[in-house]
Amino acid sequence: MIGSAKRGHWGLMKYVFLVPIYWLMASVASVIALYQLIVKPHYWEKTIHGLHLDKTTLKVKEKVKEVGEEIIPEITEEILGVPWHKKIRVALSTPKAFISSIAFIGASFIAGISNLLFNVYLGRVVSFESLGVVSLVGSFLYFSNIPQGALSSTVTHKIGFLEGRNRTPSALGFLTKTTKKALIISFILSGFWIASIPYLMRYFNTGNFLPFLLFTPVWTFGIGSALIRGFLSGKLLLTSVGAIVIAEAVTKFAVGYGLVTIGYGDFAFAAIPVSIVASMLFALVIAGRYLKVPAKIEASSKKDVKFPFGFFIASSLAILAPMAFLSLDVILAKHFLAPAEAGKYALVSIIGKIVFFLGALVSQLILPFVSRNEGANKASEKILLFVFIATFLVTGAGYIVWGYLAQFSVPLVFGAKAFPIIPYLEPFTFAMICFSLSQIFVGFYLAKKVYTFPAAAFLLAIVQYFFISYYHSNVEAIVMGMFLLALLNLIVMSCLHFLVEYVKVFENNLKDFFGLFTRALPFDPQPGKKLRVLIYNWRDIKHIWAGGAENYLHELSRLWVGKGYQR
């Protein structure tokens, strides 16, 4: 008001009373801006152009809308007309890939049966002390599979992605570079393992150093096997991977059986490291003809051989989550419950793992196929649907056999001692269905590099620890806790799936924020070289609806041309 009065603009003074409305509108705009900054930070709510044009000019927009409405039904009708079996084959890229997938699932099932027979056989013929050593070495292998499994998943993803881009030389170059570094790390891990043997012997109250010493080669040969399996999986040579899986399981059973037969049952634990070494050598023979590394990698593909550490960490979390879900409950039950009650829950857990194992037979196809489609810029939603339905069917069959019909199947396999746990099996096996389905989303979006899913799965595993720590009065309490936690896993992953676009925005915002502290601005990416700049805009400056953005981009292009750049 004072400024208007000093300049003699008395007619403007009345508008000062509208300032509160201006403040209110500015506040609303600020709230909208804050919301858009979170959910769509790159969105430009541009002012509508062309309001001065007549209605005949605006018919162009209506025509575009009509064309879109005509095309969509034709595409939909064409897709719906494809037979279901062809849809499955298309979802798995090629008929060969479909056949190899079935062979891989069958091989995994056979390997699982062989591993079960190994444990059952040793449980019947060796002493409790020897069986305890076998279990201890098996636990070592179980935990070594965390880095090895993450490495295999990372190699599978990278090789599949590069193969999808038709960059086979780069894929081989990546494998060569990764193998060199991984083997160096494996030698270092082996050295640390050997140095820690005296401490491990004291911790596990044993005077026998041989189980620890014989496990040492697992660090090197296990990593080598993980690299080859990942390479073959990325190339969709799943039949070869299945053969390696069977070779490892059969070798373990054969060595264990042989040691017991010749009177060395106390050394049955050696079957585990021997099987790892044998499977790695067998894998090397199978993969040999695919491992012809190019003498020189082109400069344009050097970025392809870079190891994706972010994917490796996310893959580690994705492996830790189901490992924790399937192990923490048994550990906590043994800690909180009486020995007899803990034994009952252990048997419940074993039966539940059978159902989870059935689901894992199918869900392991997610990573190689989706990674390859990501490299080829193809959609993978059909693969997700196929694996989701297949997993639901096989785990549902497991639920019927081991849950709904538990009063018949469980005593037949485990004997009369299993009768007390039958009431717990129906909710527990249903929990395994929910958890198996939730892990499909984790694997699918891990392949698409949406790392919120494995991170959320790992956080839910931590929730599981605290939940059971507080609610563990009896077997029923832990079983119902696992049921609720599995249901929570499925709900959380389903919500993230349906809100995945917002999840991606959230991750991009985090990357942009931390990128301020970790990388420099690319002001001059190629000093001394003149760039060829591709300019892509949906309108040019002569368009009837052109605005400030088009003029601004035109001026920028003039500056680039002035500096000698091509456009």
C-alpha positions in Angstrom: 0.0 0.0 0.0 2.8 2.4 0.9 4.6 1.7 -2.4 1.4 2.3 -4.4 0.8 5.5 -2.5 4.3 6.8 -3.1 4.0 6.3 -6.8 0.5 7.6 -7.0 -1.1 4.3 -8.1 -4.2 4.7 -5.9 -6.2 2.4 -8.1 -4.0 -0.6 -7.2 -4.3 -0.2 -3.4 -7.7 -2.1 -3.3 -6.0 -5.3 -4.6 -3.8 -5.5 -1.5 -6.9 -7.0 0.3 -6.6 -10.0 -2.0 -3.1 -10.9 -0.8 -4.5 -13.5 1.8 -6.1 -15.3 -1.1 -2.8 -15.2 -2.9 -1.1 -16.7 0.1 -3.7 -19.4 0.3 -3.2 -20.3 -3.4 0.6 -20.3 -3.0 0.3 -22.7 0.0 -1.9 -25.0 -2.1 0.7 -24.9 -4.9 3.5 -25.6 -2.5 1.7 -28.7 -1.2 1.1 -29.9 -4.8 4.7 -29.2 -5.7 5.9 -31.2 -2.7 3.7 -34.2 -3.6 5.0 -34.1 -7.2 8.6 -33.8 -6.1 8.2 -37.2 -4.3 6.0 -39.2 -6.7 7.0 -37.7 -10.1 10.0 -35.4 -9.7 10.6 -35.0 -13.5 7.0 -34.1 -14.3 6.5 -30.6 -15.9 3.0 -29.3 -15.3 3.3 -27.2 -18.5 0.8 -24.5 -19.3 -1.7 -25.6 -22.0 -0.9 -24.0 -25.4 -3.2 -23.3 -28.3 -6.1 -21.8 -26.4 -6.2 -19.1 -29.0 -6.8 -21.6 -31.8 -10.2 -22.2 -33.4 -12.1 -25.5 -33.0 -11.2 -26.8 -36.5 -7.5 -26.8 -35.6 -8.2 -28.8 -32.4 -9.7 -31.7 -34.5 -6.1 -33.0 -34.9 -6.1 -34.0 -31.2 -9.5 -35.7 -31.5 -8.2 -37.7 -34.6 -5.2 -39.0 -32.6 -7.5 -40.2 -29.9 -9.8 -42.0 -32.4 -6.8 -43.8 -34.0 -5.7 -45.0 -30.6 -9.2 -46.3 -29.8 -9.2 -48.2 -33.1 -5.8 -49.8 -32.7 -6.1 -51.0 -29.2 -9.1 -53.5 -29.7 -7.3 -55.0 -32.7 -4.1 -55.6 -30.7 -6.1 -57.0 -27.8 -8.1 -59.3 -30.0 -4.9 -60.6 -31.7 -3.3 -61.3 -28.4 -6.3 -63.1 -27.0 -6.5 -65.3 -30.1 -3.1 -66.9 -29.4 -3.4 -70.5 -28.0 -2.4 -70.8 -24.4 0.5 -73.2 -25.0 2.0 -70.8 -27.5 1.7 -68.0 -25.0 3.8 -70.0 -22.6 6.4 -70.6 -25.2 6.5 -67.0 -26.2 6.8 -66.0 -22.5 9.9 -68.2 -22.3 11.4 -66.7 -25.4 12.0 -69.8 -27.5 10.8 -73.4 -27.7 14.3 -74.6 -26.8 14.2 -72.4 -23.7 10.8 -73.9 -22.8 12.2 -77.5 -23.1 15.3 -76.7 -21.1 13.2 -75.1 -18.4 11.2 -78.3 -18.0 14.4 -80.3 -17.9 15.9 -77.9 -15.3 12.9 -78.2 -13.1 13.0 -82.0 -13.3 16.8 -82.0 -12.6 16.3 -79.8 -9.5 13.6 -82.1 -8.3 15.8 -85.2 -8.8 18.7 -83.4 -7.0 16.4 -82.5 -4.1 15.3 -86.2 -3.7 18.9 -87.3 -3.9 19.9 -84.8 -1.1 17.0 -86.0 1.0 18.1 -89.7 0.5 21.6 -88.7 1.6 20.4 -87.3 4.9 18.0 -90.1 5.5 20.6 -92.8 4.7 23.2 -91.3 7.0 20.6 -90.7 9.7 20.0 -94.5 9.7 23.5 -95.9 9.5 26.0 -93.6 11.2 26.3 -92.6 14.9 24.8 -89.4 16.3 28.3 -88.0 16.7 29.1 -88.5 13.0 25.7 -87.2 11.9 26.4 -84.1 14.0 29.6 -83.5 12.0 27.8 -84.0 8.7 25.2 -81.5 9.9 27.9 -79.0 10.9 29.6 -79.2 7.5 26.2 -78.9 5.8 25.7 -75.7 7.8 29.0 -74.4 6.6 27.9 -75.0 3.0 24.5 -73.5 3.7 26.1 -70.2 4.8 28.8 -70.2 2.1 25.9 -70.3 -0.4 25.0 -66.7 0.5 28.0 -65.1 -1.3 28.2 -67.9 -3.8 24.5 -67.7 -4.6 24.6 -63.9 -4.9 27.6 -64.2 -7.2 25.8 -66.8 -9.4 22.7 -64.6 -9.5 24.7 -61.6 -10.5 26.5 -63.4 -13.3 23.2 -64.8 -14.5 21.7 -61.4 -14.7 24.6 -59.7 -16.4 25.2 -62.5 -18.9 21.4 -62.7 -19.7 21.2 -58.9 -20.1 24.2 -58.8 -22.4 23.0 -61.8 -24.4 19.6 -60.0 -24.8 21.6 -57.1 -26.3 23.4 -59.6 -28.6 26.8 -58.7 -27.0 28.2 -62.2 -26.6 31.8 -61.0 -26.7 31.1 -58.6 -23.9 29.4 -61.3 -21.9 32.5 -63.5 -22.2 34.7 -60.6 -21.3 32.6 -59.9 -18.2 32.9 -63.5 -17.1 36.7 -63.5 -17.6 37.2 -60.3 -15.6 34.8 -61.4 -12.9 36.4 -64.9 -12.6 39.9 -63.4 -12.1 38.8 -61.2 -9.3 36.5 -63.8 -7.7 39.2 -66.5 -7.7 41.6 -64.0 -5.9 38.9 -63.3 -3.3 38.3 -67.1 -2.9 42.0 -67.7 -2.2 41.9 -64.9 0.4 38.8 -66.5 2.0 40.4 -69.9 2.0 43.4 -68.4 3.9 41.2 -66.8 6.5 39.3 -70.0 6.9 42.4 -72.0 7.5 43.7 -69.4 10.0 40.4 -69.6 11.9 40.3 -73.4 12.2 41.7 -73.4 15.8 39.1 -70.9 16.9 36.3 -72.9 15.1 37.4 -76.1 16.8 37.2 -74.4 20.3 33.8 -72.8 19.5 32.3 -76.1 18.4 33.9 -78.1 21.1 35.7 -80.6 18.9 39.3 -81.8 18.6 38.9 -83.0 15.0 40.3 -80.5 12.6 39.7 -82.6 9.5 36.1 -81.4 8.8 37.2 -77.8 8.8 40.3 -78.5 6.7 38.4 -80.5 4.0 35.9 -77.7 3.7 38.6 -75.3 2.6 38.4 -76.1 -1.1 34.7 -75.3 -1.1 35.5 -71.5 -1.0 37.4 -71.8 -4.3 35.6 -74.6 -6.1 32.2 -73.3 -4.9 32.8 -69.9 -6.3 34.0 -71.4 -9.6 30.9 -73.5 -9.8 28.7 -70.5 -9.1 30.4 -68.5 -11.9 29.8 -71.3 -14.4 26.3 -71.9 -13.3 25.5 -68.2 -13.6 27.1 -68.1 -17.0 25.1 -71.1 -18.3 21.9 -69.8 -16.8 22.3 -66.4 -18.4 22.7 -68.1 -21.8 19.5 -70.1 -21.0 21.4 -73.4 -21.2 19.3 -74.7 -18.3 19.6 -78.3 -19.3 23.4 -78.1 -18.7 22.8 -76.4 -15.4 20.4 -79.2 -14.4 23.0 -81.8 -15.3 25.5 -80.0 -13.0 22.9 -79.9 -10.2 22.2 -83.6 -10.5 26.0 -84.4 -10.7 26.6 -82.6 -7.4 23.7 -84.4 -5.6 24.5 -87.8 -7.0 28.2 -87.5 -6.2 27.4 -86.5 -2.6 25.2 -89.6 -2.1 27.6 -91.9 -3.9 30.6 -90.8 -1.9 28.7 -90.9 1.4 27.4 -94.4 0.6 30.8 -95.6 -0.4 32.5 -94.3 2.7 29.9 -96.1 4.9 30.2 -99.3 2.9 34.0 -99.5 3.3 33.8 -98.8 7.0 34.6 -95.1 7.1 31.2 -93.8 8.1 32.9 -91.3 10.5 34.3 -89.5 7.4 30.9 -89.3 5.7 31.1 -85.5 6.0 33.8 -85.6 3.3 31.1 -86.3 0.7 30.0 -82.6 0.9 33.3 -80.9 -0.2 34.0 -83.8 -2.6 30.7 -83.2 -4.4 31.4 -79.5 -4.7 34.8 -80.1 -6.3 33.4 -82.8 -8.6 30.5 -80.6 -9.7 32.8 -77.7 -10.5 35.0 -79.9 -12.6 32.0 -81.4 -14.4 30.6 -77.9 -15.0 33.9 -76.8 -16.5 33.8 -79.7 -19.0 30.2 -78.9 -19.9 30.8 -75.1 -20.3 34.1 -75.5 -22.1 32.8 -75.1 -25.6 31.0 -71.9 -24.6 34.0 -70.3 -23.0 36.0 -69.1 -26.0 37.0 -65.7 -24.8 37.7 -63.0 -27.4 41.3 -61.9 -27.6 40.4 -58.2 -27.3 37.3 -56.5 -26.1 36.2 -53.4 -28.0 36.5 -50.1 -26.2 32.8 -49.5 -26.7 31.9 -52.6 -24.6 34.3 -52.0 -21.7 31.5 -50.7 -19.5 29.7 -54.0 -20.1 32.4 -55.9 -18.2 32.0 -53.8 -15.0 30.8 -55.9 -12.1 27.4 -54.7 -10.8 28.0 -54.5 -7.0 24.6 -53.0 -6.4 22.9 -56.0 -7.9 25.3 -58.3 -5.9 24.3 -56.7 -2.6 20.6 -56.8 -3.5 20.9 -60.4 -4.5 22.6 -61.2 -1.2 19.6 -59.7 0.6 17.2 -61.7 -1.6 19.0 -64.9 -0.6 19.2 -64.0 3.1 15.5 -63.3 3.4 14.2 -66.8 2.7 17.2 -68.3 4.5 16.3 -66.3 7.6 12.6 -67.1 7.2 13.2 -70.8 7.0 15.9 -71.0 9.7 15.4 -68.3 12.3 12.1 -69.9 13.5 13.9 -73.3 14.2 16.7 -71.6 16.0 14.4 -69.5 18.1 12.1 -72.5 18.8 15.1 -74.4 20.1 16.1 -71.5 22.2 12.7 -70.7 23.8 10.9 -74.0 23.9 11.5 -77.2 25.8 13.5 -79.8 24.0 10.5 -82.0 23.2 8.4 -79.0 21.9 11.4 -77.7 19.9 11.6 -81.2 18.3 8.0 -81.1 17.3 8.4 -77.7 15.7 11.6 -78.8 13.9 9.5 -81.6 12.2 6.8 -79.0 11.4 9.5 -76.9 9.8 10.9 -79.8 7.8 7.4 -80.5 6.3 6.9 -76.8 5.5 10.3 -76.7 3.7 9.1 -79.4 1.4 6.3 -77.2 0.2 8.7 -74.2 -0.2 11.1 -76.5 -2.1 8.3 -77.3 -4.6 7.7 -73.6 -5.2 11.4 -72.9 -5.6 11.5 -75.4 -8.5 9.6 -73.0 -10.7 10.5 -69.6 -9.3 14.2 -70.1 -10.1 13.3 -69.5 -13.7 12.5 -65.9 -13.1 16.0 -64.5 -13.0 17.6 -65.8 -16.3 14.5 -65.2 -18.5 13.6 -61.7 -17.1 17.3 -60.6 -17.2 17.5 -61.6 -20.9 14.3 -59.8 -21.7 15.6 -56.7 -19.9 18.6 -56.7 -22.2 16.4 -57.2 -25.3 14.0 -54.4 -24.1 11.1 -56.9 -24.0 8.3 -57.1 -21.5 8.4 -59.8 -18.9 5.0 -59.6 -17.3 3.9 -62.9 -19.0 6.8 -64.7 -17.4 5.8 -63.3 -14.1 2.2 -64.5 -14.6 3.3 -67.9 -15.8 5.7 -68.5 -12.8 3.2 -67.1 -10.3 0.5 -69.5 -11.5 2.8 -72.5 -11.7 4.2 -71.8 -8.3 0.7 -71.5 -6.8 -0.3 -74.8 -8.4 2.7 -76.8 -7.2 2.7 -75.3 -3.7 -1.0 -75.8 -3.6 -0.5 -79.5 -4.4 2.0 -79.6 -1.6 -0.5 -78.0 0.8 -3.1 -80.6 -0.1 -0.7 -83.5 0.5 1.1 -82.2 3.6 -1.5 -79.9 5.1 -5.1 -80.8 4.2 -4.4 -84.5 4.1 -1.7 -84.5 6.8 -3.5 -87.1 8.9 -2.8 -89.6 6.2 0.5 -88.5 4.5 2.6 -87.4 7.5 2.3 -90.6 9.7 2.9 -92.7 6.6 6.3 -91.0 6.0 7.4 -89.9 9.5 5.7 -92.5 11.7 3.4 -92.4 14.7 5.5 -89.7 16.4 4.2 -87.2 13.9 0.6 -87.4 15.1 0.9 -84.5 17.7 2.0 -82.0 15.0 -0.8 -82.6 12.5 -3.0 -79.7 13.8 -0.2 -77.3 13.0 0.5 -78.4 9.5 -2.4 -76.9 7.6 -1.7 -73.2 8.6 2.1 -73.8 8.3 1.9 -75.2 4.8 -0.4 -72.4 3.8 2.1 -70.0 5.1 4.7 -71.6 2.8 2.4 -70.9 -0.2 2.2 -67.2 0.8 5.9 -66.9 1.3 6.8 -68.7 -1.9 4.5 -66.4 -3.9 6.0 -63.3 -2.2 9.5 -64.5 -3.3 8.4 -64.5 -6.9 8.0 -60.7 -6.8 11.4 -60.3 -5.1 13.1 -62.3 -7.9 11.2 -60.6 -10.7 12.0 -57.1 -9.6 15.5 -58.0 -8.6 16.1 -58.9 -12.3 14.5 -55.5 -13.2 16.9 -53.8 -10.7 14.1 -52.6 -8.4 16.0 -53.2 -5.2 13.2 -52.1 -2.8 11.8 -55.6 -3.0 14.8 -57.6 -1.7 15.4 -54.8 0.9 11.8 -55.1 2.1 12.1 -58.9 2.2 15.2 -58.6 4.4 13.5 -56.1 6.7 10.6 -58.5 7.1 13.0 -61.2 8.1 14.2 -58.9 10.9 10.5 -58.4 11.9 10.2 -62.2 12.1 13.0 -62.4 14.6 11.5 -59.8 16.9 8.0 -61.2 16.5 8.9 -64.7 17.5 11.2 -63.4 20.3 8.1 -61.9 21.9 5.5 -64.6 21.0 6.9 -68.1 21.6 4.9 -69.6 24.5 4.3 -72.9 22.6 4.5 -74.5 19.2 1.1 -73.2 18.2 2.2 -69.6 18.9 5.2 -69.9 16.7 3.2 -71.6 13.9 0.6 -68.8 14.0 3.4 -66.2 14.0 4.9 -67.8 10.9 1.5 -67.8 9.3 0.9 -64.1 9.9 4.5 -63.2 8.9 4.1 -65.1 5.6 0.8 -63.4 4.9 2.4 -60.1 5.7 5.2 -60.9 3.2 2.7 -61.6 0.5 0.7 -58.5 1.2 3.7 -56.2 1.3 5.2 -57.6 -1.9 1.8 -57.4 -3.7 1.3 -53.8 -2.6 4.8 -52.9 -3.9 4.1 -54.7 -7.1 0.9 -52.7 -7.8 2.7 -49.5 -6.7 5.9 -50.3 -8.5 5.9 -47.0 -10.5 6.0 -45.1 -7.3 8.7 -47.4 -6.0 10.8 -46.7 -9.0 10.4 -42.9 -8.5 11.4 -43.4 -4.8 14.5 -45.3 -5.8 15.4 -42.7 -8.5 15.1 -39.9 -6.0 17.4 -41.8 -3.6 19.9 -42.3 -6.4 19.8 -38.6 -7.4 20.2 -37.5 -3.8 23.2 -39.7 -3.0 24.6 -39.0 -6.4 25.2 -35.5 -5.3 27.9 -36.8 -2.9 29.3 -39.7 -5.0 29.7 -38.5 -8.6 30.9 -35.4 -10.4 28.7 -33.5 -13.0 29.4 -34.7 -16.6 30.2 -31.1 -17.8 32.6 -32.3 -20.6 32.4 -36.1 -20.9 34.8 -36.2 -23.8 37.4 -33.4 -23.6 38.8 -32.5 -27.0 36.2 -34.4 -29.0 33.2 -33.0 -30.8 30.0 -34.7 -29.9 27.1 -35.7 -32.2 24.1 -34.6 -30.3 20.7 -36.2 -30.9 17.9 -33.7 -30.2 14.5 -35.3 -29.7 11.4 -33.2 -28.9 7.8 -33.8 -29.6 7.3 -30.4 -31.2 9.5 -28.0 -33.2 9.5 -24.2 -33.1 7.1 -24.0 -36.2 4.4 -26.1 -34.5 1.2 -24.2 -33.8 1.4 -25.3 -30.2 5.1 -24.6 -29.7 6.0 -22.8 -26.5 8.9 -21.7 -24.4 10.4 -25.2 -24.1 10.8 -25.4 -27.9 12.4 -22.0 -28.2 14.7 -22.8 -25.3 15.9 -26.1 -26.9 16.3 -24.3 -30.2 18.6 -21.8 -28.6 20.6 -24.5 -26.9 21.1 -26.3 -30.2 22.4 -23.1 -31.8 25.0 -22.8 -29.0 26.0 -26.5 -29.5 26.4 -26.0 -33.2 28.4 -22.8 -32.5 30.9 -24.9 -30.5 31.4 -27.4 -33.3 29.0 -30.1 -32.2 26.9 -31.9 -34.8 23.1 -32.3 -34.5 
